[in-house]
Amino acid sequence: MTATTYEPPKMEFRKAWRALNALIADPEDTSQVFTIMRALTGKSFYKQYLKFRKNKMGAQVLEEKRNLIDTLVDREALKQYPEGTLGKAYIDFMIREGISAEGLAEISEDSYDEFEDKDMERYAFRTRDMHDLWHVVTGYGRDGLGEVCVVAFSYAQTKQLGFAAIALMGAYDFSRRFPGNRIFRAAWQAYRIGRKAEWFTGQDWEHLLTLPIEDVRKMLKVQTPDIYLEHDEVIANTRPEALAAAE
């Protein structure tokens, strides 16, 4: 499938619904996220790809045949970045959470098998690989509420319906589990932060890793997620280890 012959896939709402329920049952089953995204991608992926091609940095990435994962898997190099830089904050986050860029790539392997066009494939992989960078820059953690918020942010940035579905389903689930908290408000704020921020997909992440993280946030116009941050109890109780212990 090349860019000139690409036909947007049909929406598979039933498949997405099954995957959403599976994800709610096991929030650590990241493979369901990719199933949802693929089922609900529609025309949004191709529209974002064309936007990336027209973007100055996007065009440069494609011309230089850059692979973001090559930078993100080099942990020893990332550890050498000074304290306070995005690169150091990113590797500290990955080590603390016990996750890796290559792990995310392995989980999503079955979702990226239809691209004969190498530029489209490179774009798809790059958007996948920057997910945890978005966590670090936005300030949303890997707790359940943090994931809800980062996908709400991602929907604002990409208009991919799968992100909206995950955010709404997750917010509904957590609002039932933790009544009296401003779960939907936190997700709505994340969406608004995403609307106001610069377009993350078109950024030079390899360069941004070298900069102070606070400078990166200012450059990308990322506001503080204060509603999310006020939910200490929800954050603690929706951490991966807390959810696993509750099973």
N, C-alpha and C positions, 0 to 999 in steps of 0.2 A: 504494500500500500504506500504510494508516494503522495507528496503534498498535492500534486495536480490531479490525482485520481481519488483522493481521500473522500469517503462518504461518511458523514457523522453517523454513529450507531443509533439505533432506535432506543428510546427510553424503555427500561425493563423495571417497571415499578414493583411488580411482585417479587422479583429477585432482590431488589433493594430493600423491600420490607422485611423479607426473611433475614437478610444480612443485618439490618438494623436491630432486629430482635435478638439475634445471636450476639451482636456487639454489646447490647445492654446487659445480656446475661453474663458475658465475659468481656469486660472492657479491655483486657490485655490481649485479646485476639485481634491483633492489628490487621490480619489478612482480610477481615470483614470490612475494614475501612476501604481497602482497594476494590473489593467487590462492589460496595455501594457506589464508589466514585465512578467505576466503570459502567455500572448499570444506569447511572443518571448523568453521564457526561454530556450526551446530546451534542449540540453544536458548540458548547462552551470551550471545549479543549481546542478545537481548531481556531476559534476566534482569538483565544489567548495566544496560540502559537503564531498566528499572523501578526498580532500586536508585538510579540517578541522579535520576530524577524525585522519589523520596521523600527524597533527600538535601537538606538545607537549601540548600547552595550550588548543587547541581544544579538545583533548582527555580528559584533566583534567576537562574541563567544562562539557563534557558529562558524565564523571564518577561521578562527584559531583552533577549532575542534577541541574546545575546553571540556573537561569532565570535572565537575565540582567534587565528585566523590574522591578523585585522586588526591585532592587537598585534605579532605575531611578524614580519610583513613590514615593519614600520616600523623599518628598520635605523638610521636617523639618530636616532630617539628612543631606541632601545636603547643606542646608543653613548654617550648622555648619562648613563646610570646610573653611579653611583660604582663605583670598583674594589671588588671583594669582594662585590658584589650578585649575585643570581642573574641579573638582566637583563644585566649586563655579562659575566658568565661565559658566558651563553648566546650572545650575539652574537659574542664572541671565539671560541667553539667553532665556530659556523657559518661564520665567515670563515676560520678556520684549516683547516676541513675542506672548504671550497669547496662548501658545500651551502646550500640555502635552504628556507624553509617552503613557498614557492610551488612549488618544484621537487618536493617530496614530494606536494603536492596534485595536480600534473599527472600524476605517475606513477600515482597511485591513482584517477584520474578514472573509469575504467571500472568500478571496484568499488563505486561509490556512485550507481547509477542507478535504484534501485528504490524510493526513498523518496518517497511523496506526503506523508507526515506530516512537517512541517517540524521538529518537535521531535526526532523520531528522526534526521532528517538532521543537525540541529545537533549532537546528541550524537555521532553517528558521526564527523563532521568534527572535533569537538573532541578525541576520543580519538586520532584520526590525528595531529592537529597537535601534540599534547603529547609525541610520541615522543622528539624530541631533547631536550626539557626533562628527560625521565626519564634520558637518558644523562648529562646534566650533573649532576643532583642525586644520582644513584646513584654516579657516578664511573666508570662503565663507558664505555670509549672506542668509537670506530667501527672498531677492529680486529676481526678475525673472532671472537676470543675474547670481546671486549667485547660484540659483538652477540649471541653465544650467551648470555652472562650476562644481558643486559638483557631478552631474550625469556623467559628462565627466570624472572626477576623479574616480568615482565609476566604470565606464566601464573599465578603465585602471586596476583597482584592481581586478575586477571579471570576465571580458570578457562576461558579460551578455548583449546580443544584445539590450534589451529594454533600457538600459541606453544610449547606443549610439544613438538610434533612438530619444529619448527625447532630448538629447543634441544637435543633429543636427537640429531637427525641431525647437527647442527653439532658437538656435543661428540664424537660417535663419529668423525666425519671428522678433527677436529683431534687426537684421541687417537691415531689411526693415523699422522698426519703428524708428530706430535711426541711420540713414545713417551717414557715416563719422567716426563711432566709430569702435574700434578693437574688435568686438564681437567674431568673429571666432578665433581670436588670443588669446583672453582670455580663450575660451573653449579649444583650442589646448594646451595652457600652463597648464591648469588644468589636461588634460589628461597626459601630460608629467610629471607633479608633481606626479600624481598617479602612473605612471610607476616607478619612482625613489624611491618612499616611501616604507617603510616596509609594509607587508601585514596586513592591518587594521583588517580584519576579525579574524585573529588568535591571537589578542592581549588580554591581561588580563585587560579589561576595568574597572572592579571593583577596581583593584589596581591602574590603571592609574588615576582614579578620585581623588585619594589622593595626587597626585604629582603636582608640579608647571607646569602649562600648557606649558611654554616655554621649560621645560625639556622634556615634552612629545613630543613636536614637534621635538626636537633634536633627541630623541630616535627613533622616527618613520621616521626621515629624510624627514620632510615636509618642502618644500621650500616656501618662501613668494610669494603669488599670486599677484605680482606687477601690471600686466596688468589689472587684475580685479579691483584692488584698485584705478587705475587711472580713472575709469569710475564713478565718483561721480554722475553725472547727470543721467546716465542710472540707476544706483543703486537706486537713489531717486525716479525716475519715474516708476520703476518696483517693488517697495515695494507693498505688498498686499493692503495696504490702498490706495495707489495711483492708482492702477489698478481698485479697486472697485469704486473710485471716478470718474474715467474716463468713467465708463459704462453709 
